[in-house]
Amino acid sequence: MVSGIADFDEALRLRPDDAAACYNGGYAMARVGRNDGAVDDLRTGLELAQEGGGKALVAEIQELMQELREKQVTRRPLAARTFPGALRFMPYHGGHAA
């Protein structure tokens, strides 16, 4: 999972306005207990998704943030693409990940 975080960090460096990448980075950090970093990425992703009208992604991010508050991270990550060295994730198509 740590190499996956590095891959999402690189994706965000290349595409800082990608709300799904922010969600994925936040999810990956939450899974390894880096909740502060997770919340930072999720807040950024939430702002971007709200600006872009991504209602389904907004809901996903809000749910994950609530789970973090409750310390129960159970959702699967969303991704627009798989990055080399990262865990294989399902692509985001709106709604909940499968």
N, C-alpha and C positions, 0 to 999 in steps of 0.2 A: 504494500500500500504506500510506503514511503516513496518509492520510485514513481508511483502514480501521482503523488502530490507534486513532485518535481515536474512531471509532464504537464500537469494542470497549471502550475506556476508559469511554465514556458508558454503555454497556450494563452494565458492572460497577458503575458508580456507582449505577445504578438497581436492579440486581439482584445485589448482592454475593455471594449464595449460589448463583449459577448456574455449575456446574462446566463446562458446555460453553462458556460465554462466557469463562471463564478459559482454557480450552484454546485457543479461537480467538484470544484476545488474545496468548497466549504464542506461538502459531504465527506470527501476523502479525509480532510483534517479532523472532522468530528469522529470518524471511525477510529482514528489513532489517538484520540483524546486531546487534540489541539483545539479546544473549544474557542479560545479567543480568536485565533486565526480563522476558524470556521465562521464565526459570527461576522467578522470583518468582510469576508468574501460573500457571505449570504446577504448582508446589508447592501453591498454594492450590487449584487445580482438582483436583489429586490427592486432597488431604484431603477436599474436598467430595464428590467422587465415591466415595471409600471410605466416608464416612459415609452416603451415600445409597444404597449398594449397587449403584452403576453399574459392574459388572465390565467391560463392554466399553469404557467410557470410561476406566476405570482403566488398562486395557491400552494404549489409544491414547496416553494421557498418558505412561505409562512408556516406551513406544517412542519418542515424540518427545524425551523427556528423554535417553534413551540416544543418539539421533541427535545431539542438541546436544553431548553429551559427546564424540562422535566428529566433531563439526563437519560433519555431513552431513544437513542438513534437507531431506527429500524428501517428507514426507507432505502431503496436502491437508488444509485446515482443516475442522473440523466446525462447524456452526452450527444453532442452533434457529430462527433467522430471519435475514433479510438486513436490514441497517440502511442508511438513506439515505446515499449517498456511499461506501459500502463496496464492496469487490469482491463479486461474486455468489458465494456459497458453497453447497455442497450441504448440506441439512439433516441433522442427526445422527439416525440411526435405530438405532444400536447397531452394533457391529462396525466394520469399516473403512469409511472414506468411499469413495465411488465415484470 
